[in-house]
Amino acid sequence: MTTSSAATANARHLAKYGAFIRVGFAEARAEPGELYARAAFLVVILGVFSALWRAVGAVGTGGTGTADRGTMVWYLAMTEWMLMSAPQLHFDIEADVRRGDVAHQIARPASYLASHVARGIGALGFRAPLLLVVACGAGAAFGGRPAHPVTLAGIVGIGIAAAISMSVWYESIGLLAFWLGDIAPVYWIWQKLTFVLGGLLLPLTFYPSLVIHIAMLTPFPALLTGPASFVFVHPLIGAAELITLLVFWFCIACVAATLLFRRATRILQVNGG
Amino acid sequence: MERSTVRGTLRFSAALARTALAGAMAHRGTFLLQAGLMALNNAIFFTFWIVLLHRVHTVRGYGLRDMTLLYGIVAAGVGLAMIVAGGVRQLARVVQDGELDAVLAQPKPTLLYVLGRRSGASGVGDLATGIVMIALSGAVHASTVPPLVLAIVASAVVIVSSGVMFGSLAFWLGPVDAATRQLFELVITFAIYPEPLFGGALRVLLFTLVPSAFVGYVPARLVQSPTVGLGLELFAIAAIYAMVASWVFGRGLRSYCGGSRFELVG
């Protein structure tokens, strides 16, 4: 094969996934109900925590310094924005398995896993900017002006990468439907580990050092508290280290999803036509 | 046609709940896994309060024991609601998909069939967590068991009633499944934070349209400082919510057009 024909083949390959991204974007736009529900929840949870931090007052956040109510509200706005923007691919995969759609989807000339991620990126492209506006609006309403507005731009960039990485982890959870049928209990555990080890509600530095050490061995800090902690004077993880960690955990997530998918397709049985 | 008596209806509801629970327990391994994971899920979430209250000791007068009791009552109420009336979470979807057709011709009230057809295994995990947390709070003694039972039952009744009211919106508004589920979750979300955090219009909302106050704060207050007056008040409020929910569902049912579905109900 010549260099130019290989390049054409690659371009065609990428265009295929570009089409999946457009489909994901269009699907998310056609179903605004989910976006409204997420936006409403985001506003409510920021309102609740704004009231909570007002009651608590300024709190020491360990290694990241002391944070006032506004900073804590902005921290939560960023973690919630990343979490809610991440496409929940596990539910799509679970539905594919339950309905049996997976049998004809894997026969397509496109990777089942990559096409789901591409559709997820499309949905992220629609929802993330709108949810960011809501998160920033609610953050400003409940927490005032952010202490370090410039760092917000950095959080947004890394946050998008973290949300994509999160969606690959969700894929792995979704693939467990081949064995478990209902993946909700596994997702609950993942979600609650995100609460604690990811520092969703409280920065990780609030927790005892043992919890911090355990958390650092998992992908959760890189996915949430790492990027969001840039709202504080001293972020939990430096930018370069955070990007390295994100790339590392993204690769691990891809390997885990691929291995699970291979095993799953080996046990797949197609009944009927 | 024989008129269904209150006693008969209650007996039927209990039988329906037993059948739904037995159905959920048919796959024992999955059932235990789901119940266990829900309990673990609650325990992990509560670490938030343990860590926060270790630093600040109280939040507007709520210490760790108060939060443990509040969280325990809400978890037990949600658990009981999901065991007895697990179908409440799917009510809006059932209405919008025309799934009511299959139960409309049944002899007992339609709402009971819809609510009692499902029983969530996770409800058992919630109930177990709730009971353990209430015990750990140290607020319960032999004399406070009756108010505790009333508090949990009232909390469950208000949770189911609010779910029915939100789900019934599907009769008039069509596909509102996601929105009604979010509203339902809001009732529970607000109930697990200290009451004094919320003031003004939000407080009014929490005592009326989003009745988190009667799911968490008021039942917890009854257990901490039991009085006959407060007990009667909570009982009356839960009964009123149940009646309003039943009335709203009945009104919605009149405008129900059906989905031309055929299904066996056993």
Interface residues (C-beta under 8 A of the other chain):
Chain A: G33 E34 Y36 A37 A40 F41 V44 I45 G47 V48 A51 L52 A55 V56 G57 V59 G60 L180 G181 D182 A184 P185 V186 W188 I189 Q191 K192 L193 F195 V196 L201 L202 F206 Y207
Chain B: T30 L33 Q34 L37 M38 L40 N41 I44 F45 T47 F48 V51 L52 R55 V56 V59 R60 S122 P175 V176 A178 A179 R181 Q182 E185 L186 T189 F190 Y193 P194 P196 L197 F198 L202
